[in-house]
Amino acid sequence: MNRRGWIAAGLIAVPLGIAILGPLVSYEVGKGLPYSSEGLLGTDGLGRDVFGLLLVGGRTALGMAVGAVVLAYVVGGAIGLVAASTRHRWLDEGLMRPLDVLLPLPSLLVISVVAVGWRASALAIMMAVAMVNVPTVARLVRAAALDAASGPVVEALRMQRESWFAIQIGYVGRSVLGPVAADLGTRITLAVFLVASVNFLGLGLSPTAPDWAVSVSRNREGLLLQPWSVLAPALLLVSFTLGFNLLADRLVHRSRQMAAV
């Protein structure tokens, strides 16, 4: 791994480690004076310890985004593989055309409508983010799998009476790993941005939730009084997204090198 890879890993590891291990740490958030210097990073506008909020706020901030991307790839990836491998044009059209209708819809608008309808529901926001990503994921997987699905190897496997799942997962699925890996970093970054935007606008989780984006939104008016109440959660979000962007660039570069070989 080169220097850029280590930097990307470090930028991802810090916020991800806090999000995973933070809730397991026994730390009393407590309440004090608003925007004071008490504790390691001071207090927020409600008098809660900023460091304690950071420990428990990453689970929703990053968990919803990562969960949405995983769900989008499970649904969109399955649709893309079926559309690429089917011999029936009507099935291909029936799977992909409805997704083409959803593709032009503004992502943030769709998620905001869902967030308003199911206020403070992390599951609803996660599913909305997944829904707006399913069309692009399905198109990506379908395009990446077309050559392999129509190639001679698949025909040989069919003649050997291999099962459909064995062919799709064992051979066709492996052929799309490169493009999927390259797309994964960018898609997770976009999902973090969408989740954070909805929470920052006050359309998502409760205004008192410890979520990092909610903390930035709620405490931005006290930035000059207690900057860490805004800067600390914002820096963790920026670190995570920047790290995944660097990782995505590295994966794209590696996939191009493998394709050239």
N, C-alpha and C positions, 0 to 999 in steps of 0.2 A: 504494500500500500504506500502510495507517495504522500507528499506533504499535504496536498489538497484533500486526499482521502482521510487523513488523520484529523485535519481541521473539521471536515464535515462530520466525522464520527464524534468528535468532542462537542460540537455545537448541538448535535442531536442528543447525545448522552445526558447532558446536564438537565434540560427540561424533562426529558423522558424519564430519567431516574427519579426526579422529584415527583412527577406525576404517578409513578408506580409505587415508590417506596414512601413518599411523603405521608399518605394517610395511615401508614403503619407506625409512624413515629408518634410517641406519646408527648404531645406538646399542647399546653393550655393556651388557647387563643385569648380568652378573657376579654374584658372591656375596660377601657380607661378613658382618658380625655381625647376628643377628636383631634387628629393631626398633631399628635405630640411625638416626642422623641423617645418614648418609653419602648423598651424591648430592643431587639437587634436591628430592626428596620423601621421602628416607629409604629404608629397606629394610623388607621384609615379614618374616613369621615364619620364612622359609627363608633370609633374608639377601639376597634378590634386590632389585634396584633397583626401586622402585615406579614411577618415571617410565617406565622401560623396559618394565615390564609393561603400563602403560596404553597404550603405543604399539602393542603387539601383541595386547592382549586384547579390543579392540573388534570385531575381525573376526568372532569367534564370537558375542559378546554381541549385536551388532546384526545380523550377517549371517544367523544362524539365524532371527531373528524376521522380518526383511524377506523372506528367501527363503520362509519358511512362508506369509506373507501373499500373496506373488506366486503361489505354487503353489495356495493355496486359491482365489484368484480365477480362475486358469486352469481348474481343475477345476470349482469351484462355479459360476463364471460361465457356462461352457459348458453345464452341466446346467440352470441357470436359463433361459438363452436358448432351449434346445431345448424345455423344458417350457412356456414361455410361448408359443412360436410354433407348437407342434404342433396339428393339428386332431383328433388322436386322444386321447381322454380316457384310454385305457388306458396310453398312453405317458407322459402327464403323471403319472398315478398311480404308474406303475412307477418313474419317476425320483425322485419326491418322497417317497413313503411310506417307503422304506428310510432316507432321510435323517432323517425325523421320528423314527424309532426311535433313531438316534444322537444326536439333539439333546439329550435329557435327561441323557445320561451326563456325570458330572463331568469337566471338562476336565483339571484338574490330576491327578486319579486316573488317567485314561487315559494321559496323558503320562508319569507316574511309572512305570506298569507297563512302557511301552515303553522308558523310559530304563534301568530295571533289567535288562530282557531284553537290551538292546544297550548295555551299559555303555560310557561314554566315546565314543559314536558321535554326532557332531554331526549327521550326515545323518538318523539315526533320530529324534532329537529334533525336527529341523526338519519331517520328514514327519508326526510325531505331532501337532505343533502345527497343521500344515496340515489334517490329517484332522479335528480337532475344530472347525475353522473352516469347513469345506466346507458343512455343512448350513445354517448361518446365511447364508453368502454366496449359496448357491443360492436360498434363500427370498427374500433381498433382491433379487437380480437378476430373479427370476421376477416378483415383485410390481411392480417398477419397469418391466418390459418388457411387461406384459400389455396395457396400453392401446395402446401403439404397435404391438405385434404383431397386434392384432385391429382396427386402425384402417383407414380407407380408403386411406391412402398405401401400406400394404403390399399391399392388394388390387390397387391400380393397378400397383405394381411387378411383381406376379406376372403380371398381364395383359400386361405388356411383356416377359415371359419373362426377367426378371432372375434370376440364380442365387440359390440359397438363401443362400449365404455372402455375396453382395453385399448382400442385403436385411438379413441379421442384423447384419453388421459395419457396413455403410454407413448404415443407418437405425435399426434397433432398438437396435443397440449404442450408438449415440450418444445415444439417449434415456435410457439408464441411467447416463450419465457423471456427472450431478449427484449422484444418491444414492450412487453408488459413491465419488465423491470425498469426500463428507461422511462416509461410513463408513470410509474408508481410514485416517484419522488415529486413530480410536478402535480400529480393529482392529490396527493396528501397535502401539499402546500396550499392548493386551491381550496380543499375542504376545510383546512384550518382557517383560511381567510373568510370563507362563507360563514362558518360557525361563529367566529369572533365578530364578524360584522353584524350578524343578527343579534348577538348578545350585547354588543356595544351600542346598538341602536335602541336597546331596551325592549326588543320584540321577542326575546327568547326566554332565558331563565329569569328567575325572580331577581329584583334589584338588590336583594340582600344576599344572594348566592355568593360563595367564595370563588367562583369561576374567575380566571385571570382576565378575560375580556370584560366581564361585568365589573371587576375591580377597576380597570382602566377607565371605563365609562363613568362609574359612580364617583371616582375620586379626582377626575380631571380638573374640577374647579379648585381643588386644594393642592394643585401641583406645586405652587410656590411655597405653600406652607409645609408640606410634607412630600417631597418629590418621590421618595421611594414607594409610596402607596400607588403611584402610577408607573414609575420607571421599572420597578422590579418585575411585575407581571408582564409589562410590555416587552422587556428585554428577553424574557423567557419565550414568549411567542415569536419574537423576531429570530432568536437563536434557533428555535426548532425549524422554522420555515426556511431560513437561510441555509441551515445544514442540509435539509432535504433538497434544496435547489442545487447545492454543490454536489450532492450525491447523485442527483439525476443527471447532471452534466457529465459526471464521471461514467455513469452507466451507459449513456448515449455514446460517448467516445469509445468505450470498450466494445459496445455492440457493433459500431461501425468498423472497428479494427477486425473483429471476428468475421464480419460480412465480407471484408476485403480479402481475408485469407481463404 
